[in-house]
Amino acid sequence: MSTRNRAAPRKRPRQERAKATVEVLLEAAAHVFVSSGYEGTTTKQVAERAGVSIGTLYQYFPSKEALVAMLLERLHQRVLGIISDKLVHHPITDLEQEVRDLIRTLVEVYGVNPRLQRVLLEQASRIGPLQVVQEIEARVESLVQGVLSRNLEFEHPRDLGLVVFIIIRALRSAVWSTVVERPELIGTPELVEELSALVLGYLRPRR
């Protein structure tokens, strides 16, 4: 079985009881990934931590890769929710301050349980592209592009879709690398300021 197939959930829960079981399994997986590391984690350990049979776990997750994939999906969903709340539900009056506030909030998301975030981000490249994550990222790009198109004017024509693509990839790479390589920087004002300077410097009209 390919890594990508192993990372796909067997089924999505529909009933409340099934949803509750999946939540318990994901919480257990997060705990075991942190305490044992990815290589040291087994699905048996996760099932035991969750207090369910291994058969129950396999109803939803065929492997520990699938648990990582679902935790990654949840992380991206939180990011989408933050961006939507910050950019959609109120008018932008100060773009520079909005950029700083948004980056600060996003960094805080990755600062929650940084040891778990490190496991997830280290395994993301091994699992490969996940369709649901790609769909979430496309929605993020659409939101950001819409906001910038309404609040930013360039002196010379630029491909705004490409601008947004580059910004998001640059931020993602910088934040993920910080989580994995320099986790002590997560949550510091210096990191927020440097990331903000990166984005704002790229967005400012070219002279």
N, C-alpha and C positions, 0 to 999 in steps of 0.2 A: 504494500500500500504506500502511495506517495505521501510525502510530508504534508502536502496541501490537503489530500483526502483525509489524512489522520487529524488534521486541524479543524475539519468541518464537524459541527455538532450533529448528532444522529437525528435529533428532532427538537423543535422549539416547543416549550411548554405552553399549553393553552389554559388548562384549569388552574385555579388558584393554588390548589395543593401541589401540583407539579411545579408551578412557579416558585413556591416556597422551598421545595426540595432543591431546585437549581440554585437558589440564593444561598442555601446552606452549603451546597457543594462548592460554590465559588468562594465563599468565605473560608471554608476549610482549605481549599487549594491555595488561596492567598497566604494563609498562615503557614502551610507546609512549605511553600516555595520560599518564604522568608527564612524559616527555621532550618530547612535542609538544603536550600539551593535547588536550582533546576535539575541538575544531574542527579542529586540525591533524592529527589522526589519520585514516588511511585503512586499510581492510581490507588493501590491498596491503602497506602498511608492516608490519602485524601478521603477515601471512603470511611476509614476508621475514625478520622478526625470529625467527619460529618455525622457519624453515627448511623450510617446506612450500609447496606450490602454493596459489594463490588458490582453486583448485577444491576442495582439501582443506578449507580454511577454510569455504567455502560449504556443504560437506556438513553442517556443524554450526551455523554462525552466518550468517544471511542479511545481517547488517549489523553496524556497530559498536555500534548500540543493543542488539543481542542479546548482544554481549560485555559491555557494561555491565550488562545485566539479570542475566547469569549471575554476574558478580562481586558484584553486590548480593545475589544469592541466597546466595552463599558467605558473605558478611559476616553475613547474618541467621542462617545456620546456625551460625556460630561463636558468635554471641550466644546462640542457643538452647542450644547445648552448654554454655556457661559457666553459664547460669542453671540448667540441669538439674543440673550437677555441684555447684553451690553450694547449691541448695535441696532437692534430692531425696535425695541420698545420705547425709545426716547430719542429726541433729536440731538444731533451732534453740534455742539456750540464751540468746542475747542478741540480740534482734531489731535493736536499734540498731546494734550492731557488725556484724551480718550485712548490714544495708543499706549501711553504709559500705564494707565489704569488697567487696560485689557491685558497687557503683557504681565503686569504684576499679578493679576488674578490667575492667568494661565500658569505662571511659575508656581503659584501656591498649590494648584491642582497637582502638579508633579512633585510637590514637596510633601504631600500626604503619603505616608508609608514609602519613603524613597527606596528602601531595600526591595520592596515588591516592584516598584516602577523599574528598578534596574534589571531585575529578572525579566520582566516583560519586554523591555526595550532591547535587551541583549538577544532575546529569542525571536524578536519580530522579523529580523532578516532571515533567520533560519526557516521560519514558517512560510515566508513569501507573501505576496500580495493577497489580501483578504477582500473579497468583493464588497462586503458590508462596510468595511473600513474605507474602501475607496469611494463608496457612495456617500458616506458621511463627509469625507474630505471634499468631495465635489460640492456638497451643500455649503460647507464652510467657505469655499472659494466663491461661490455664488453670492453669499451674504456679504463677504468682504468687498467684492467687486461692486456690488450695488451701493454700499455705503460710500466707497471712495468715489464712485462716479457722481454722487450727489454732493460731495463735500470737498472735492479736490479739483483744481484746474492746473494743468501743465502748460508751461510756456510753449512747448513744442509737442506735436502729436506723439503719443506713446500707446502701445498695445496694452491696455489696462488688464486684459486677461493674463498676459504674460507677466506683467508687473506683479499681480496678485500671486500667480503661480510661484514666482521667484521668492517673494516675501515669505510665503507660507513654508516653502521648503527650507529656506535659510533659517527661519525661526525654529522649525521642527528639528533640523539638524543640530543647531546650537543648543537647544534645550535638552534634547536626548543625549548629546555628548556630555553635557554638564551633569546630568543625572548619573551617567555611567562612569565618567572619568573624574569629575570634580563635584560630588554630591554636597560637599560642605558649602558650595556657593548658592545652592537652591535656597530661596527665601531672603537672600541678601539684597539690599538696595542697589549695590554696585552692579549686580547682574541685571536687574531690571533696567537700570540706567543705560548700560551698554547695549542691551538688546533694543531698547527704545531708540538709542542713537543710530543703531544699524538700520532700523525700519524708517525712521524719520529722515535720515540722510539720503536714503534711496528714494523717498517719496518727494522730497523738496524739488521744486522746479529747477531744471538744469540751466545754468547761465552760459 
